[in-house]
Amino acid sequence: MNTLYTDILIIGAGAAGMAAVLAAEKKGYQKILLAERKETPGGVLLQCTHRGFGLGYFREDLTGIEYADRFRRMLEKSCAKILNRTMVLQLYQDRTALLAGKDGLTRVCFEKCIMATGCRERTIQSLPVGGTRPSGIMTCGTAQKLMNIDKLEIGDEIVILGTGDVGQIVARDLIKKGRKVLAMIEQNDVPGGLKRNQEQCLKAFSIPVMLKTQITGICGSGRIEGVIVRHLDTEAEEFLPCRTLLTAIGMIPEREAAGKLLEGASLPDWFYLVGNCDYVHDIVDSVTADAFKLESVL
Ligand SMILES: Cc1cc2nc3c(=O)[nH]c(=O)nc-3n(C[C@H](O)[C@H](O)[C@H](O)COP(=O)(O)OP(=O)(O)OC[C@H]3O[C@@H](n4cnc5c(N)ncnc54)[C@H](O)[C@@H]3O)c2cc1C
């Protein structure tokens, strides 16, 4: 197996990982290895065609793609060695990591490691929802990637479960593309998300929100035909026909590669978590700001 040596190993090249490279370089490190499992750096930013990124850091209203491009240009000028299409499988206590890339497995020996692996979405399987599991059900993030990166159709006559920022932004994207968003289902008595998204998505696009409701069942074989919606005030249930169900029901920090390192009461003094794999940030500026703080602790 090939072995690489580096001062700093950074895992994940989203907003957090890219800013972490710049922070480490500013601190004086020159041997920095950035491993990213996808083809190119950018992370979730690359599927965000909407504006609302960088108001803090760049003082401009950029799309996610534009925000990623600015950091990618800075990354290109940095001293970091970037390994795309490379997944970090496991980190070990002896400051080594096992990586899987296009040339097979590689062992990396490092002094410090920054984990910037982002988060993944909870799926419908994590909720007590009965009924069948036909096609036409996916998370909002997956729908956004399929539409904006892969240019694929995800379906029409859509119900969205959850009214957080991601759900609202995807609902707006869909309406702009001519799709029907029949309802957003929200168990609380107010919609979730940032005030600005409520204004720019729910209000501006008159997206129907069913408050104090939950989905208790899914109907259909082959393709989804509808969902059972329970009204929490009255306990009454209704059948809401739809052909697509998207979920926006929260994110889970992605830290599996850290394995046993996370079992102790505190993290090893050579290991750092940053960005959405530390905690889920509402806006990218906050991810970038956190990653830049690494300069003072590395
Ligand atoms: C739909 C949506 C809309 C948003 N809208 C806005 C907005 O309008 N304004 C705003 O400011 N913010 C917005 N955000 C939030 C912001 O985009 C994110 O908080 C930020 O980009 C997250 O950056 P990150 O680096 O922590 O995670 P990510 O971007 O998820 O990056 C993590 C990277 O790590 C890689 N990775 C994971 N595991 C491994 C591994 N084991 N080995 C190698 N690589 C790995 C992944 O492939 C990924 O590239 C939005 C987010 C979403 C999902």
Ligand as a Chemical Component Dictionary entry (heavy atoms), coordinates in Angstrom:
data_LIG
# 
_chem_comp.id                   LIG 
_chem_comp.type                 NON-POLYMER 
_chem_comp.pdbx_formal_charge   0 
_chem_comp.three_letter_code    LIG 
# 
loop_
_chem_comp_atom.comp_id 
_chem_comp_atom.atom_id 
_chem_comp_atom.alt_atom_id 
_chem_comp_atom.type_symbol 
_chem_comp_atom.charge 
_chem_comp_atom.model_Cartn_x 
_chem_comp_atom.model_Cartn_y 
_chem_comp_atom.model_Cartn_z 
_chem_comp_atom.pdbx_ordinal 
LIG C1  C1  C 0 -30.301 23.289 0.121  1  
LIG C2  C2  C 0 -29.350 24.170 0.881  2  
LIG C3  C3  C 0 -29.504 25.531 0.788  3  
LIG C4  C4  C 0 -28.639 26.366 1.484  4  
LIG N1  N1  N 0 -28.815 27.704 1.332  5  
LIG C5  C5  C 0 -27.937 28.545 1.910  6  
LIG C6  C6  C 0 -28.023 29.963 1.659  7  
LIG O1  O1  O 0 -28.918 30.456 0.930  8  
LIG N2  N2  N 0 -27.098 30.772 2.232  9  
LIG C7  C7  C 0 -26.100 30.259 3.018  10 
LIG O2  O2  O 0 -25.259 31.020 3.490  11 
LIG N3  N3  N 0 -26.008 28.924 3.286  12 
LIG C8  C8  C 0 -26.898 28.054 2.748  13 
LIG N4  N4  N 0 -26.776 26.703 2.980  14 
LIG C9  C9  C 0 -25.806 26.210 3.967  15 
LIG C10 C10 C 0 -24.353 26.039 3.461  16 
LIG O3  O3  O 0 -24.371 25.766 2.088  17 
LIG C11 C11 C 0 -23.685 24.882 4.212  18 
LIG O4  O4  O 0 -23.840 25.061 5.604  19 
LIG C12 C12 C 0 -22.172 24.777 3.917  20 
LIG O5  O5  O 0 -21.918 24.862 2.531  21 
LIG C13 C13 C 0 -21.647 23.460 4.501  22 
LIG O6  O6  O 0 -20.286 23.347 4.291  23 
LIG P1  P1  P 0 -19.445 22.091 4.876  24 
LIG O7  O7  O 0 -18.086 22.210 4.302  25 
LIG O8  O8  O 0 -19.583 22.003 6.343  26 
LIG O9  O9  O 0 -20.190 20.781 4.322  27 
LIG P2  P2  P 0 -20.336 20.198 2.838  28 
LIG O10 O10 O 0 -20.572 21.265 1.845  29 
LIG O11 O11 O 0 -21.351 19.119 2.946  30 
LIG O12 O12 O 0 -18.901 19.554 2.530  31 
LIG C14 C14 C 0 -18.460 18.329 3.057  32 
LIG C15 C15 C 0 -17.566 17.683 2.036  33 
LIG O13 O13 O 0 -16.936 16.556 2.629  34 
LIG C16 C16 C 0 -16.895 15.491 1.679  35 
LIG N5  N5  N 0 -16.760 14.246 2.452  36 
LIG C17 C17 C 0 -17.606 13.753 3.384  37 
LIG N6  N6  N 0 -17.126 12.609 3.924  38 
LIG C18 C18 C 0 -15.931 12.379 3.326  39 
LIG C19 C19 C 0 -14.939 11.363 3.478  40 
LIG N7  N7  N 0 -15.055 10.369 4.374  41 
LIG N8  N8  N 0 -13.818 11.419 2.701  42 
LIG C20 C20 C 0 -13.677 12.442 1.798  43 
LIG N9  N9  N 0 -14.584 13.434 1.618  44 
LIG C21 C21 C 0 -15.692 13.414 2.384  45 
LIG C22 C22 C 0 -18.201 15.645 0.935  46 
LIG O14 O14 O 0 -18.177 15.002 -0.322 47 
LIG C23 C23 C 0 -18.329 17.158 0.820  48 
LIG O15 O15 O 0 -17.728 17.652 -0.347 49 
LIG C24 C24 C 0 -27.613 25.830 2.308  50 
LIG C25 C25 C 0 -27.456 24.436 2.395  51 
LIG C26 C26 C 0 -28.305 23.616 1.692  52 
LIG C27 C27 C 0 -28.129 22.111 1.810  53 
# 
loop_
_chem_comp_bond.comp_id 
_chem_comp_bond.atom_id_1 
_chem_comp_bond.atom_id_2 
_chem_comp_bond.value_order 
_chem_comp_bond.pdbx_ordinal 
LIG C1  C2  SING 1  
LIG C2  C3  SING 2  
LIG C2  C26 DOUB 3  
LIG C3  C4  DOUB 4  
LIG C4  N1  SING 5  
LIG C4  C24 SING 6  
LIG N1  C5  DOUB 7  
LIG C5  C6  SING 8  
LIG C5  C8  SING 9  
LIG C6  O1  DOUB 10 
LIG C6  N2  SING 11 
LIG N2  C7  SING 12 
LIG C7  O2  DOUB 13 
LIG C7  N3  SING 14 
LIG N3  C8  DOUB 15 
LIG C8  N4  SING 16 
LIG N4  C9  SING 17 
LIG N4  C24 SING 18 
LIG C9  C10 SING 19 
LIG C10 O3  SING 20 
LIG C10 C11 SING 21 
LIG C11 O4  SING 22 
LIG C11 C12 SING 23 
LIG C12 O5  SING 24 
LIG C12 C13 SING 25 
LIG C13 O6  SING 26 
LIG O6  P1  SING 27 
LIG P1  O7  DOUB 28 
LIG P1  O8  SING 29 
LIG P1  O9  SING 30 
LIG O9  P2  SING 31 
LIG P2  O10 DOUB 32 
LIG P2  O11 SING 33 
LIG P2  O12 SING 34 
LIG O12 C14 SING 35 
LIG C14 C15 SING 36 
LIG C15 O13 SING 37 
LIG C15 C23 SING 38 
LIG O13 C16 SING 39 
LIG C16 N5  SING 40 
LIG C16 C22 SING 41 
LIG N5  C17 SING 42 
LIG N5  C21 SING 43 
LIG C17 N6  DOUB 44 
LIG N6  C18 SING 45 
LIG C18 C19 SING 46 
LIG C18 C21 DOUB 47 
LIG C19 N7  SING 48 
LIG C19 N8  DOUB 49 
LIG N8  C20 SING 50 
LIG C20 N9  DOUB 51 
LIG N9  C21 SING 52 
LIG C22 O14 SING 53 
LIG C22 C23 SING 54 
LIG C23 O15 SING 55 
LIG C24 C25 DOUB 56 
LIG C25 C26 SING 57 
LIG C26 C27 SING 58 
# 
